[in-house]
Amino acid sequence: MASKVITQDTINAIQADWKTGAFVQRDLAYKYKVSVGVINKHTKGLDKSTEHIVNNLVQAKQELNKLDEQTVHAVNEIVDKRVQRLSFLDSAAMKNVQEAMLAKCLNQQDFKHRAETIQKARDVIEPKNAIVQVNTQVNNTPLTPDRFEEIAQRLLREV
């Protein structure tokens, strides 16, 4: 295949396709009309990180195909509401951490109270996925300002 200059958008699309786990390099080369070497260059070291999402969605859609139209509509409506609420809570949690970093929280208790409120709301929306606090060091001992800042920075990096 002749050498072809590809755009960053094409590279992003190649990488997104690769991450789904649905393609081998030869398939992507054919799809994007580039060499296998070009595909290898842009996918080397990338995990197929969205493959599990593809598999879960296929399974969910197969289950939905077994249901009547009204039930499918009801399921989709509930899923959309939960996703919207969880996105709101994710934003609230990030805002809480950012405000703690900017010293907008009154104190550590203010931050902790906000975080607990956000987590309780999340547990109501996703009871099966309720997160149990396992870090007894943080929960049972007073946090120094330095330790508090370290934890907040770690949370920001992880998100």
C-alpha positions in Angstrom: 0.0 0.0 0.0 1.3 3.5 -0.8 2.3 5.7 2.1 -0.5 7.8 3.1 -0.5 10.8 5.5 -3.2 10.3 8.1 -4.8 13.0 10.3 -4.9 13.0 14.1 -8.7 12.3 13.8 -8.0 9.2 11.8 -5.4 8.1 14.4 -7.9 8.7 17.2 -10.5 6.6 15.3 -8.0 3.8 14.7 -7.1 3.8 18.4 -10.8 3.9 19.5 -11.6 0.9 17.2 -8.6 -1.0 18.5 -9.6 -0.5 22.1 -13.0 -2.2 21.4 -11.2 -5.5 20.8 -13.3 -6.1 17.7 -10.5 -5.7 15.2 -7.1 -7.2 14.3 -4.5 -4.9 12.8 -5.2 -6.2 9.3 -8.9 -5.3 9.6 -8.0 -1.8 10.7 -5.5 -1.4 7.8 -8.2 -2.4 5.4 -10.8 -0.1 7.0 -8.6 3.0 7.0 -6.7 2.1 3.8 -3.3 2.3 5.4 -0.6 -0.3 5.9 -0.5 -2.8 8.8 2.7 -1.0 9.9 0.9 2.3 10.3 -1.8 0.5 12.4 0.9 -1.2 14.5 2.6 2.1 15.1 -0.5 3.7 16.4 -1.9 0.8 18.4 1.3 -0.6 19.9 1.0 -0.9 23.7 -2.7 0.1 23.7 -5.0 -2.2 25.7 -8.3 -3.3 24.4 -9.8 -1.2 27.3 -13.3 -0.9 26.0 -13.8 -4.5 25.0 -15.7 -5.3 28.2 -18.1 -2.4 27.5 -18.8 -3.8 24.0 -19.4 -7.2 25.4 -21.7 -5.9 28.1 -23.7 -3.8 25.6 -24.1 -6.7 23.2 -25.4 -8.8 26.1 -27.8 -6.1 27.3 -29.1 -5.5 23.8 -29.7 -9.2 23.3 -31.7 -9.2 26.5 -33.7 -6.1 25.4 -34.5 -7.8 22.1 -36.5 -10.4 24.2 -38.7 -7.7 25.7 -41.8 -5.9 24.4 -41.5 -2.3 23.2 -43.0 -0.7 26.3 -40.7 -2.6 28.6 -37.7 -1.6 26.5 -38.8 2.0 26.6 -39.2 1.8 30.4 -35.8 0.2 30.9 -34.1 2.8 28.6 -35.8 5.6 30.5 -34.6 4.3 33.9 -31.1 3.8 32.6 -30.9 7.3 31.2 -32.1 8.8 34.5 -29.6 6.8 36.5 -26.7 7.8 34.2 -27.8 11.4 34.4 -27.9 11.3 38.2 -24.6 9.5 38.5 -22.9 12.0 36.1 -24.3 14.7 38.4 -22.8 13.0 41.4 -19.5 12.5 39.7 -19.4 16.3 39.0 -20.4 17.1 42.6 -17.6 14.8 43.9 -15.0 16.5 41.7 -16.3 19.9 42.7 -16.0 18.9 46.3 -12.4 17.8 45.9 -11.5 20.9 43.9 -13.0 23.2 46.5 -11.1 21.3 49.2 -7.9 21.9 47.3 -8.8 25.6 46.9 -9.6 25.8 50.7 -13.3 26.6 49.9 -14.4 23.9 52.3 -14.7 25.3 55.8 -12.6 22.5 57.2 -11.9 18.8 56.9 -15.3 17.9 58.5 -17.1 20.0 55.9 -15.3 18.1 53.1 -16.0 14.8 54.8 -19.7 15.7 55.3 -20.0 16.6 51.6 -18.3 13.5 50.5 -20.5 11.3 52.6 -23.6 13.0 51.3 -22.5 12.4 47.7 -21.7 8.8 48.5 -25.1 8.2 50.2 -26.9 9.6 47.1 -24.8 7.3 44.9 -25.7 4.3 47.1 -29.4 5.1 46.6 -29.0 5.2 42.8 -26.7 2.2 42.7 -27.3 0.0 45.7 -25.5 -3.0 44.3 -22.4 -1.0 43.8 -22.3 0.8 47.2 -18.8 1.5 48.1 -17.7 0.4 51.6 -15.2 2.7 53.3 -12.2 0.5 54.0 -9.6 3.0 54.8 -9.9 3.1 58.6 -6.8 5.3 58.9 -8.7 8.1 57.2 -12.0 7.4 59.0 -10.7 6.9 62.5 -7.9 9.4 62.9 -7.9 13.1 62.5 -6.4 14.3 59.3 -3.5 16.7 59.3 -3.8 19.5 56.7 -0.8 17.9 54.9 -2.4 14.4 54.8 -5.8 15.9 53.8 -4.1 17.7 50.8 -2.2 14.5 49.9 -5.4 12.5 49.8 -7.3 15.2 47.8 -4.4 15.4 45.3 -4.4 11.6 44.9 -8.2 11.6 44.2 -7.8 14.3 41.6 -5.0 12.3 39.8 -7.1 9.1 39.8 -10.1 10.9 38.2 
